[in-house]
């Protein structure tokens, strides 16, 4: 098995490790061949089922836009209203599980064997993690979410017919401006802090452990070997991997849709580019073409370079807003927001008996499903770049440090926009659509044209890194765990990521259609993640011996 791993681009463990003894060989179910000059090496039946289903979905959505739009709308309501408690409860379990791994002795286990050393420096590691993990989301929601929660909290509770119609988190803070700011930032941090990164950490750790330490293929099914044994190589594993492909594709498509609408809004603000479906289709098509180049160049030649460029630009924009914006208010607000997060966390994480149904279902349920849909993609990507880290180091870095950076980002961008409202009376960012709030906030600061252009570039490059990273991951899953499958397969998935985003944006529901599909695929995959926690625990127990 070790020789097979080495031949497929995955190094065997360095030093002592508890390899799983199985007769399965990476790629044994694959179908290899050529179509003209292009080679393929695809897993049967995961690639076939996934590919046919996605192609059929694209044609169905284009052929019956009204019918598909109604279906997407129904799905969104049914899942968010019926399973909000499940999403919230599961996310709480993931956070508690990660903290358990930090404090237990099994945290000293090293991914890749006792003698393994990290493949990437901290700088390169963090750059790829951030660019793949939350890039477009931070740009889209960095201003809009703190502002939205502040406004709804300040407005307080609004009821009609005995039911709440407002979007305020918890009980709101009607008329109390300072508390509305605290509650708004706490709700934002809740959605971008420990919970989403715990979701990513669970998937990433399971993949890294069972690939680098146990000698199994780099694919989602491998994590379930302690539970199902050799059945993971049959239909049990096929179903798990196919669910992972669907979740990843629709999670990415949602982010690409958000990125296209925000880039379109920014280009309209700066250059008068028309806002609409045609422009957004062109944007998705052009950026997907750029992503194809990065896909062909591979992980180190494409994704890593773009990620480091993007992290540098994001840091410069963050520093600029921090310096020219209300610096003292931002820094004091950062600390106060963390305290508010701790204060309000029990209420925000409560899965039952909630009266703030709009907030729970429209924000939290959607977010948790979105992060869970992204988790196969981000988790596998993090796993690929995390060999050599101890479990404790891995969980602390993936869970705590990115959470703090997200809090800082939201405090700088969202805090600046809120201060513009409460101190200066400038309400353009508050009144603007979600995709335009960032640019309206930058309008009040110096060098507006330059900073807005940097914002658009960040959205586009985050778009590219998400697309090409996702293509690499989906290709690995549909190639049976091979990380060096033929490039044309990655190109296929990259093209269809863009195609799914386009057809969902053009459907009757638009962005709601994107949200509906990510919610629907996130639901079954939540069950997969809960089972992963048990598999990780069992796997680490054997490594401790």
C-alpha positions in Angstrom: 0.0 0.0 0.0 2.9 2.4 0.8 4.4 1.9 -2.6 1.0 2.6 -4.2 0.6 5.8 -2.2 4.1 7.0 -3.3 3.4 6.3 -6.9 0.2 8.4 -6.8 1.9 11.5 -5.5 1.1 11.0 -1.8 4.2 10.5 0.4 4.2 7.6 2.9 4.4 8.5 6.6 7.8 9.7 7.8 8.7 7.6 10.8 6.4 5.5 12.9 2.7 5.5 12.1 -0.2 3.1 12.4 -1.0 2.2 8.7 -4.3 0.6 8.0 -4.0 -2.8 6.5 -6.3 -3.0 3.5 -6.1 -4.7 0.1 -7.5 -1.6 -1.6 -5.2 0.2 -4.0 -5.6 3.8 -5.0 -7.3 4.0 -8.3 -8.2 0.3 -8.6 -11.7 1.2 -9.6 -10.6 3.9 -12.0 -11.2 4.0 -15.8 -8.2 5.2 -17.8 -7.9 6.1 -21.4 -7.7 8.9 -23.9 -10.1 11.1 -25.9 -8.0 12.3 -28.8 -4.9 14.0 -27.2 -6.6 14.3 -23.8 -6.1 11.6 -21.2 -8.5 10.7 -18.3 -8.2 8.7 -15.1 -11.6 8.7 -13.4 -13.2 6.9 -10.5 -16.1 4.6 -11.4 -18.9 5.3 -10.6 -18.3 8.6 -8.6 -17.2 10.6 -11.6 -20.0 9.3 -13.8 -22.8 9.9 -11.3 -21.5 13.3 -10.4 -20.7 14.5 -13.9 -24.1 13.3 -15.4 -26.1 14.8 -12.5 -24.4 18.2 -12.8 -24.8 18.3 -16.6 -28.5 17.3 -16.2 -28.9 20.0 -13.5 -27.5 22.7 -15.8 -29.8 21.8 -18.7 -32.9 21.4 -16.4 -32.4 24.9 -14.9 -31.9 26.5 -18.3 -34.8 24.6 -20.0 -37.4 25.2 -17.2 -36.4 28.4 -15.4 -39.9 29.0 -13.8 -40.3 25.5 -12.5 -36.7 25.3 -11.2 -37.0 28.7 -9.6 -40.1 27.6 -7.7 -38.4 24.4 -6.6 -35.3 26.3 -5.3 -37.5 28.7 -3.4 -39.4 25.8 -1.8 -36.2 24.0 -0.9 -34.7 27.0 0.9 -37.8 27.5 3.1 -38.3 23.8 3.8 -34.7 23.2 4.9 -34.1 26.4 6.9 -37.4 26.2 8.7 -37.4 22.5 9.4 -33.7 21.9 10.2 -32.4 25.1 11.7 -32.0 23.4 15.1 -30.0 20.6 13.5 -27.5 22.9 11.7 -27.0 25.0 14.9 -26.6 21.9 17.2 -24.2 20.2 14.8 -22.0 23.3 14.5 -21.8 23.5 18.3 -20.6 19.8 18.4 -17.8 20.6 15.9 -16.5 23.5 18.1 -16.6 21.4 21.3 -14.9 18.5 19.5 -12.0 20.8 18.2 -11.4 22.2 21.7 -11.3 18.6 23.1 -8.6 17.7 20.6 -6.5 20.7 21.7 -6.5 19.7 25.4 -6.3 15.9 25.1 -3.0 14.0 24.8 -3.8 12.8 21.3 -3.2 16.4 20.2 0.5 15.6 20.1 0.0 13.2 17.1 1.9 14.5 14.0 0.2 14.4 10.6 2.4 12.5 8.3 4.2 10.4 10.9 6.4 11.1 13.9 9.3 12.5 11.9 7.3 14.5 9.4 8.1 18.2 8.8 5.8 20.9 7.4 5.7 21.3 3.6 5.0 25.1 3.8 6.0 28.0 6.0 3.4 29.6 8.2 3.1 32.5 5.8 2.4 30.3 2.8 0.1 28.1 4.8 -2.0 30.9 6.1 -2.2 32.6 2.7 -3.6 29.6 1.0 -6.0 28.9 3.9 -7.5 32.3 3.9 -7.7 32.7 0.1 -9.5 29.3 -0.2 -11.5 29.5 3.0 -13.4 32.7 3.1 -12.1 35.2 0.6 -15.2 36.2 -1.4 -17.4 36.0 1.7 -15.2 38.4 3.6 -15.3 40.9 0.8 -19.1 40.5 0.3 -20.1 40.6 3.9 -17.3 42.5 5.6 -19.4 45.7 5.6 -22.8 44.4 4.8 -23.3 42.0 7.7 -22.2 44.1 10.6 -24.3 47.0 9.2 -27.3 44.8 8.6 -27.2 43.3 12.2 -26.6 46.7 13.7 -29.6 48.2 11.8 -32.0 45.4 12.7 -30.8 45.3 16.3 -31.3 49.1 16.7 -34.8 48.8 15.2 -35.7 46.2 17.8 -38.5 43.6 17.9 -41.3 44.0 15.4 -44.3 41.7 15.6 -47.3 41.1 13.4 -50.0 38.6 14.2 -48.1 37.3 17.2 -45.0 36.4 15.2 -41.8 38.4 14.9 -41.2 40.0 11.5 -37.9 41.7 12.2 -34.4 40.4 11.4 -32.7 41.3 14.7 -30.6 38.7 16.4 -31.9 37.4 19.8 -34.1 40.1 21.4 -32.5 43.0 19.5 -31.5 46.3 21.2 -34.4 48.6 20.3 -33.3 52.2 20.5 -30.0 51.5 22.4 -27.3 52.5 19.8 -24.3 51.2 21.8 -25.8 47.9 22.5 -27.0 47.5 18.9 -23.4 47.9 17.8 -22.3 45.3 20.3 -25.0 42.8 19.4 -24.5 43.4 15.7 -20.8 42.7 15.9 -21.4 39.7 18.2 -23.8 38.1 15.7 -21.3 38.8 12.8 -18.4 37.2 14.7 -20.6 34.2 15.6 -21.0 33.6 11.8 -17.4 34.1 10.9 -15.5 32.9 14.0 -15.1 29.5 15.8 -18.1 27.7 14.3 -17.2 27.8 10.5 -13.5 27.2 11.1 -14.4 24.2 13.3 -16.4 22.8 10.4 -13.4 23.2 8.2 -11.0 21.7 10.8 -13.0 18.5 11.2 -13.0 17.7 7.5 -9.3 18.8 7.0 -8.1 16.8 10.0 -9.9 13.6 9.0 -8.5 13.7 5.5 -5.0 14.5 6.7 -5.0 11.8 9.4 -6.3 9.0 7.2 -4.2 9.9 4.2 -0.8 10.8 5.7 -0.9 8.6 8.8 -3.1 5.7 7.8 -2.0 5.3 4.1 -5.5 5.7 2.6 -6.5 7.6 -0.5 -7.0 11.4 -0.2 -10.8 11.3 -0.5 -13.7 11.8 1.8 -14.6 8.1 2.1 -11.2 7.3 3.7 -12.2 9.0 6.9 -15.0 6.4 7.5 -12.8 3.4 7.4 -12.9 3.0 11.2 -16.7 2.9 11.0 -17.4 0.9 7.8 -14.2 -0.9 7.2 -13.7 -2.2 3.6 -17.3 -1.2 2.8 -16.0 2.3 2.2 -14.5 1.0 -1.1 -18.0 0.0 -2.3 -21.3 1.9 -2.6 -21.1 3.3 1.0 -18.0 5.2 -0.1 -19.4 6.0 -3.5 -22.4 7.8 -1.9 -20.2 9.7 0.6 -17.8 10.9 -2.2 -20.7 11.8 -4.5 -22.4 13.9 -1.7 -19.0 15.6 -1.2 -18.8 16.5 -4.9 -22.4 18.0 -4.9 -21.8 19.9 -1.7 -18.5 21.3 -3.0 -19.8 22.3 -6.4 -22.9 24.1 -5.1 -21.0 25.7 -2.2 -18.5 27.1 -4.7 -21.2 28.2 -7.1 -22.9 30.2 -4.4 -19.6 32.0 -3.6 -18.9 32.6 -7.3 -22.4 34.1 -7.6 -21.8 36.5 -4.7 -18.4 37.4 -6.2 -19.9 38.2 -9.6 -22.6 40.4 -8.2 -20.2 42.3 -6.1 -17.6 42.7 -8.8 -20.4 43.9 -11.1 -21.5 46.5 -8.5 -18.0 47.8 -8.1 -17.3 48.1 -11.8 -20.6 49.9 -12.2 -19.7 52.3 -9.3 -16.2 53.0 -10.8 -16.7 52.7 -14.6 -20.4 52.7 -15.2 -20.4 49.0 -16.3 -24.1 47.9 -16.6 -25.5 45.8 -13.8 -27.3 42.7 -14.8 -27.2 39.1 -15.8 -25.3 39.6 -19.0 -22.4 41.4 -17.3 -22.3 38.8 -14.5 -22.2 36.0 -17.0 -19.3 37.6 -18.8 -17.5 38.1 -15.5 -18.0 34.5 -14.4 -16.9 33.3 -17.9 -13.7 35.5 -18.0 -12.7 34.7 -14.4 -13.3 31.0 -14.9 -11.0 31.2 -17.9 -8.3 32.8 -15.7 -8.9 30.1 -13.2 -8.3 27.5 -15.9 -4.8 28.8 -16.3 -4.2 28.5 -12.6 -5.6 25.0 -12.6 -3.2 24.0 -15.3 -0.3 25.4 -13.4 -1.2 23.4 -10.3 -1.1 24.0 -6.6 2.4 25.6 -6.2 2.5 27.3 -9.5 -1.0 28.7 -9.5 -3.0 28.7 -6.2 -0.1 29.4 -3.9 1.1 32.4 -5.9 -2.3 33.9 -6.3 -3.1 33.3 -2.6 0.0 35.1 -1.4 -0.7 38.1 -3.8 -4.3 38.3 -2.5 -3.3 38.1 1.1 -0.8 41.0 0.5 -3.5 43.1 -1.2 -6.1 42.3 1.5 -3.6 43.3 4.2 -2.9 46.6 2.5 -6.6 47.4 2.1 -7.2 46.5 5.8 -4.3 48.6 7.0 -5.4 51.6 4.9 -9.0 51.5 6.2 -7.7 51.1 9.8 -5.3 54.1 9.5 -7.6 56.6 7.6 -10.8 55.4 9.2 -11.8 55.9 12.9 -8.7 54.1 14.2 -9.4 54.5 17.9 -13.0 53.4 17.6 -12.0 50.4 15.5 -9.3 49.2 17.9 -11.5 49.7 21.0 -14.4 48.2 19.1 -12.3 45.1 18.3 -11.8 44.3 22.0 -15.4 45.2 22.9 -16.7 43.0 20.0 -14.8 40.0 21.3 -16.3 40.6 24.8 -19.8 41.0 23.3 -19.3 37.7 21.3 -18.5 35.9 24.5 -21.5 37.5 26.2 -24.0 36.7 23.5 -22.5 33.3 22.4 -24.8 31.1 24.6 -27.9 32.8 23.2 -26.7 32.8 19.6 -25.6 29.2 19.7 -28.9 28.0 21.3 -30.6 25.6 18.8 -34.1 25.5 20.4 -36.9 27.8 21.5 -35.7 30.8 19.5 -38.0 33.6 18.7 -35.7 35.4 16.3 -36.7 33.0 13.4 -35.7 35.3 10.6 -32.2 35.7 11.9 -31.8 32.0 12.7 -33.2 30.7 9.5 -32.2 33.5 7.0 -28.7 34.0 8.4 -27.4 31.2 10.7 -28.9 28.2 9.0 -27.8 29.4 5.6 -24.3 30.2 6.9 -23.8 26.8 8.6 -25.1 25.0 5.5 -22.8 27.1 3.3 -19.7 26.4 5.4 -20.6 22.7 5.5 -21.0 22.7 1.7 -17.6 24.3 1.4 -16.0 21.9 3.9 -15.0 19.1 1.5 -13.3 21.7 -0.7 -11.6 23.8 2.0 -11.0 20.7 4.2 -9.2 18.8 1.5 -7.3 21.8 0.4 -6.2 22.5 4.0 -5.3 18.8 4.4 -3.1 18.9 1.3 -1.0 21.8 2.7 -0.9 20.8 6.3 1.3 17.7 6.3 3.9 17.8 9.1 1.8 19.7 11.7 0.8 18.2 15.0 -3.0 17.8 15.6 -2.8 20.4 18.4 -0.9 22.9 16.3 -3.2 22.2 13.3 -6.5 22.7 15.3 -5.2 25.9 17.1 -4.0 27.4 13.8 -7.0 26.5 11.8 -9.6 27.3 14.5 -8.3 30.3 16.6 -6.0 32.3 14.4 -8.3 32.6 11.4 -11.2 33.4 13.7 -9.3 36.4 15.2 -8.3 37.6 11.7 -12.0 37.4 10.7 -13.0 39.4 13.8 -10.4 42.0 12.9 -11.6 42.2 9.3 -15.2 42.7 10.4 -14.2 45.2 13.0 -12.2 47.3 10.6 -14.7 47.3 7.6 -18.0 46.9 9.4 -16.9 49.1 12.3 -15.9 51.9 9.9 -19.2 51.8 8.1 -21.2 51.8 11.4 -19.1 54.8 12.7 -19.9 56.6 9.5 -23.6 56.3 10.4 -23.6 57.0 14.1 -20.9 59.7 14.1 -21.0 61.4 10.7 -24.6 60.7 9.7 -23.4 59.2 6.4 -26.0 56.5 5.5 -25.1 55.6 1.9 -23.5 52.3 3.0 -26.4 51.5 5.3 -28.9 52.1 2.5 -27.1 50.4 -0.3 -27.7 46.8 -1.5 -25.5 44.1 0.0 -23.1 43.9 -2.9 -22.5 47.7 -3.0 -22.1 48.4 0.7 -18.3 48.0 0.7 -17.8 50.5 -2.1 -20.2 53.0 -0.5 -18.2 52.8 2.7 -14.9 53.4 0.7 -16.5 56.5 -0.9 -16.2 58.4 2.4 -12.5 57.6 2.7 -9.5 59.1 0.7 -8.3 57.6 -2.5 -11.7 56.1 -3.3 -11.0 55.2 -6.9 -7.8 53.3 -5.9 -9.2 51.5 -2.9 -12.4 50.5 -4.8 -10.3 49.1 -7.6 -8.2 47.1 -5.2 -11.5 45.8 -3.7 -12.7 44.7 -7.1 -9.3 43.0 -7.8 -9.5 41.2 -4.5 -13.0 39.9 -5.3 -11.8 38.7 -8.7 -8.6 37.0 -7.4 -10.5 35.4 -4.5 -12.9 34.2 -7.2 -10.1 32.6 -9.2 -8.4 31.0 -6.2 -11.7 29.5 -5.0 -12.5 28.2 -8.5 -9.2 26.6 -9.2 -8.8 25.2 -5.6 -12.2 23.7 -5.9 -11.4 22.1 -9.2 -8.3 20.5 -7.8 -10.3 19.1 -4.9 -13.3 17.8 -6.9 -10.9 16.2 -9.3 -9.1 14.4 -6.5 -12.4 13.0 -5.2 -13.7 11.9 -8.6 -10.3 10.4 -9.4 -10.5 8.0 -6.5 -8.0 9.9 -4.3 -5.3 10.5 -6.9 -3.7 13.9 -6.7 -1.9 13.7 -10.0 -4.8 12.9 -12.3 -4.8 14.3 -15.9 -5.3 18.1 -16.1 -8.3 17.9 -18.5 -10.4 16.5 -15.7 -9.7 19.6 -13.6 -10.6 21.7 -16.6 -13.9 19.9 -16.8 -14.8 20.7 -13.2 -13.6 24.3 -13.4 -15.8 24.9 -16.4 -18.9 23.3 -14.8 -18.4 25.3 -11.5 -18.8 28.4 -13.6 -21.7 27.0 -15.5 -23.6 26.1 -12.4 -23.1 29.6 -11.0 -24.3 31.1 -14.2 -27.5 29.0 -14.6 -28.4 29.6 -10.9 -27.9 33.4 -11.2 -30.0 33.4 -14.4 -32.8 31.3 -12.9 -35.9 33.0 -11.5 -34.6 33.1 -7.9 -31.2 34.4 -8.7 -29.1 34.5 -5.6 -31.8 32.8 -3.6 -31.5 29.8 -6.0 -27.8 29.6 -5.2 -28.6 29.8 -1.5 -31.3 27.1 -1.9 -28.9 24.6 -3.5 -26.2 25.1 -0.9 -28.7 24.6 1.9 -30.0 21.4 0.3 -26.6 19.9 -0.2 -25.4 21.0 3.2 -28.1 19.1 5.0 -27.0 15.5 4.2 -23.4 16.4 4.5 -23.9 17.6 8.0 -24.6 14.0 9.0 -21.3 13.0 7.2 -19.4 15.5 9.3 -20.9 14.3 12.6 -19.8 10.8 11.8 -16.3 12.1 10.9 -15.8 13.3 14.5 -16.2 9.8 15.8 -13.9 8.4 13.0 -11.2 11.0 13.9 -11.3 10.1 17.6 -10.9 6.4 16.8 -8.1 7.0 14.3 -6.2 9.2 16.8 -6.5 6.6 19.5 -4.5 4.1 17.5 -1.8 6.7 16.7 -1.3 7.5 20.4 -0.1 3.9 21.1 
